[in-house]
Amino acid sequence: MHDVIIIGSGPAGYTAALYAARAQLAPVVFEGTSFGGALMTTTEVENYPGFRGGIMGPELMDQMREQALRFGADLRMEVVESVSLEGAVKSVTTSEGDTVRGRAVILAMGAAARYLGCPGSRSCWVVGCPRVRPVMGSFSRIKTSR
């Protein structure tokens, strides 16, 4: 039985894993089919604290993953099929049929890009059709006179 089961391998999942591992809770993290979440397809991240010049999304996620591993998180590249949160002991079942039990489950599945829903949006997705992003892009300052 695990103290903490974490589902998701984006910034929230790895941050939870890092803190749980440092607290000696031996967390298990289900990363899905690939680690890193949406930041793995993000170019430059300019608004993450500690990186004044920005950092590439995949590089940031590699660093977060390595830090979680260094402190003892058990990272598993498995897909979670079902979760039971009933009772004191929670359980997670993977696509391989394994069931893992724990005292707590942290859901850190993050966000996913959504199609606009207008005609033709799915066919042009990979060629630059606009989509809603969960982060701010560049910004500019407007000078005002007082």
N, C-alpha and C positions, 0 to 999 in steps of 0.2 A: 504494500500500500504506500502511496506517495502522499506527501503533505500537500503539494500543490501541482495541479495539472494545468498547463497553459495551452490554449488552442490559438495558434496564430504566430507568425514569425516576422511581423513588421516591427516598427519601432516600439509599439506598446508591448508586444509579446516579449521581445528581447529585454526591454527595460524591466518588466515584471520578473523575467527569469533571472536577471542580474541581481535584483534586490532580494528575491527569494533565495537564491544560491548563497549570497553573502550572509543571509540570516540562517544558514545551515538547514534550509527546508528541502534540499535536494529536489528541485522542480524538474518535471518532465515537460518538454515543449513539443507539441505536434506542429511541424512546419508545413505540412501539406506536401504537394508535389514539387515545390521549389521554395526556397527560403527568401526572405527579404521583403515580401509584400510589394505594394505599388511603387515603392522607392527604387526597386530594381530597374524600372523603366523610365525613371526620372533622370534628366541630365544633371543640371546644377541645382543644388539646394542652397539657397542663399540666406534662409531665415532660420537656420538651426543654431542654437547657442553654442559658442565655443569655436566656431569656424568662421572667422572674420572674412576670409576670402571666399567662402562657400566651399562646398564639397560635392563631389559627384554622388548621386543616390546609391549606386552599387557599392562604392567605396565605403560610404557611411554604414550601410547594412553589413558589409563584411566585417568592419570594425566592431559593430555591436554584437554580431554573432560570435566572433572570436572572444570578446570580453565575457559573454555569457558562458561560453565553454570553459574559459580560464577559471571561472569561479565555481565550476562544477555542475552546470545545468546539463541535463540529459536531453539532447536534441534528437528528435526522430523525424525523418522525412516520410511521414505517413499521413494519410487523409483520414480525418475523423468522420465517421458515418452517422453516429448517434451519440447523444449525451443524456444521462439521467441525473437530475439534480435533486431527486427525492431523498429524504432522510439524511442522516449524518454522513454516510459514505456515498460519495458521488461516483459515477462510472462513465467511462468514455469507451466506445467501441470503434475500432478502426476498420478501414476497407479490407484489411487482411484478416479480419475476424478476431483480432486480439481485443481483450477487454482490460482496461487499466482502471484501477480504483484509487480514489484520493479523498482527502478531507475537504479540499476546496478546488474549484475550477474557475480559472480566469479566462473569459472569452475576449480575445484580442484579434478578431478576424479582420479588423480594419475596414477600409472602403474599397469600392470597385467603381470603375468608370461606368457610366450609363449611356446608352444610346439616346439620341435626341428624340427618336420616335417619328421623325418626319420621313416622307417617302425618299428612299435612296440613301438614308443615313448609314445603314449597315454596309452597303456596298462600297462606300467611300471611307470607311473607318480608318483603314491603314494608310490612306493617302492624305490625311490631314483634315478630315471633317472635324469641326470644333466640338469640344465636349466640355462638360463642367469639371473643373479641377478643384480638389479640396484644399489647395494652398494658394496663397497670393503669388502673383508674378512680380515683375519689376514694378517699382513705383517711382514717382517723381515728386519733388517738393515744389510747392507753389509759393512764391514770395508774395507777401502782403505788406502793404504800407500802413502804418498806424498813425 
